[in-house]
Amino acid sequence: MAEEQPTIAKKAPYTVQVEGGKNYFWCACGRSETQPFCDGSHKGTEFTPVKYTAEKSEWLWFCGCKQTGTPPLCDGSHKNLK
């Protein structure tokens, strides 16, 4: 069986101000209505959310295209999308 591909939620990162010590669950499937975070829409797929614990309060760029090699953060992969 072929590996399921994520839905591209956005061809750009989501800029999020995170709070130090707080856990965030990044949507890996691209189906969530609460991008870039999980709302449970992955149920029934092979995707699971990626837990991210913020080390400090700061602005971060969470991947929107779901193609990043460094989940959950953007690595610029969206620049290679057609």
N, C-alpha and C positions, 0 to 999 in steps of 0.2 A: 504494500500500500504506500502511495506517495505521501511524503510529509506535508502536512497542512501548512499553508502559508497565512501569515497574519494579514489582516485588513489594514491598509494604510489609512490611518486616522487623519493625518495632516502631513504635508510635505515640508514641514519645518518643525523645530523643537517647540515645546511648551516651556515658557519661562515661569518658574515657580519659586516663591520665597518659602524655604523650608525652615522649620523650627528645630534647633539643636536637641537631640535626644529623642525626637519623635520618629515613629515608624511610618513609612509610606509604602503603598502597594501599587506598583506601576503595572498598567494594563499591557500585557504582552500580545493579546489577540487582536487589538485594534477595534473591538466591538463595543467597548464601554461608552456609555453616554456621559460619563464623568471624567473624560480624558484630562490629563494623562494617567489617571488612576483607575483602578479596578472597581467595577460595580457588580461583578459576578456574571457578566455576560459570557464569559469563557466556558461556563458549564456546558458539558456535552462536547467539548473540543479537547484537543491534546495540549492546550495552552494552560499555563498557570501564571498567576501574577508574580512579579519579582519584588521581594521585600527590600526596601532601602531604609537604612537608619541614618538620619542626618547627624553628622558629628558636631555641627555648629549651625547657628542660624545664618543663612546666606541665600543668595539667589542662585538657582541651578537651572540647567536646560535639560529637561526630560525629553527623550526621543518621542517624536510624534509619528514617524513613518514605520516604526517597529522593525527596522532593518539594522539598527545599530549593532556594532560588534562589542559594545561596552554597556550592555543594559544595566540600569534603566536610563543612563545618561546619553545624550546625543554625541555622536562621534563624526557628524557631517555626512553620514551615508545618504541622507535625503538629497544631497547635491548630485548624486549619481542616478537618481530615479528619472525615468522617462516621462 
